[in-house]
């Protein structure tokens, strides 16, 4: 277990890189305290910009900074990052081939008490439609740090789903977490469970332990990069286990389930199912309540896995 919130790791990583790379800067839409980048502003005040509650303008400014040679990391709540800035991010950043690193915080049910208006269930789906965009969602502090560094080195825009609050460590500092490559966390022959993010990866690992008690061995994959999808690993897993369950803190439509299904349909069709939001809006509640409400529990993953096994 990490002793730091994910947002602390986010800011510390940017500060570390900015110490040797003057191109790195941060932008906020009046959420510097929520995102935790205040310490970046204290260290590099000339490279921290609060544009106010004007998210679309923030992405426009970030695109301009990129055109001037900077590497801007621009963060806001995921609902605003995806829905409110979409045209500016599509045209000014991606179509213009700029180097904007957009961050959508509080993905899916982790928006919790901010409720349905602030609960992004559709951000990955929207972003997947942008040609060439890299999309990723770290599940823990180690992968967060590693993927931020790789995204900074990537020439082109990226979109990261960032869990702000919470402390979780799955990987060790010696583990490789490579942008664009999934990580096999458990081996198994009966089915594959592909998960992403802070909520679903730990729950999936717990579900895999319950399945072992019932004699079912699940291969578990952390698919931290949704785009480009690690198609080689998806196909290899389909060939090995004959069924794939996708678990994501997002609408079933458009996100990781859709990406995996498209890959399997084109390359190696096998039974596939999802633990995801089923065409619903968000609501207000604690994280634990919302996980129950949308079926993001180890018990429901076990149920879905057993149903999927019956389709093999």
C-alpha positions, 0 to 999 in steps of 0.5 A: 500500500502506498503512503501517498494519494495518487494525486500526490504521486502525479504532482511529485512526478511532474515536479521531478521531471520539470527539474530537468526539463524546462518544457514541462508546465501544468494547467488547471481550471481552478482545481489546483487544490483538488488536483494537488498541483499547488506544490508544482506552482510553489516550485515553478510559479512561472510554469503553472497556469490557473485559467479559471473555470474555463476548461475549453480555454485551458486546452486551447492555451495548452495547445498554444504552449505546445506549439511554442515547444512546451509539454503542457499537462492540463488537468480537470475533472474527467467530465469536463476534460472529455465533454466540455473540451472535446472540440478544442482537444480534437482540433487544436491539440490532436488535429494540429498534432500538438503535444498536449497531455490532458488529464481527466480526474475522478473517473467513473464512480470515483466522482462519488459525492459529486454525483451524476453530472460529474461522473464520467462514464463516457470519457474513454469512448469519446476519446477513442474516436480521436485518431492517434490519441494515446489513452491510459488509466494507471491502477496504482502509484507505481504505474502512474509514475511510470506512465506519466514519464512515458507519456511525456516522452511520447510525441503527441497528445495523450489522455489519462484517467487519474484517480485523485484520492486513494492509496494503492500499490500493486507493482514494485519499482522493479516491475515494467509497466510499458505504455501500450503493453498490458501486464499479466498479473495472474496466470490461468487457463479457464478464462481471461479477465482484462481490467483497467484502473484503480477501481477494477484491477484490485477488485478483479484480483480479489475475484480471481482468488474467489474463482480459484476456490471454485476450481476456476483459474483466471488469467488476469491482465491490467490493460492500463493502456486502452489505446493503442490496445495491446492486441497481441496480448488480447489474441494470445489470451483468447487462444489460451483461455477461450473466453474473455471478461472485461472489467471497466469503470466506464460505460460498456459502450465505447471503452475497453470492452468495445476495444477488446470486442473489436479486436476479437471480432477481427482476429480471434472471436471467442465468447466475451462479456463485460462488467461495466456500466449498462447504459446508465447515468451516474448518481450520488453516493459513497464509492462502496455504495456505487460499486455495489450499484453498478456491479463493480464488486468481486462477487459480481465479477465471479458471477459474470465469469461463471456465466461466461464459462457456460458459453465456451 
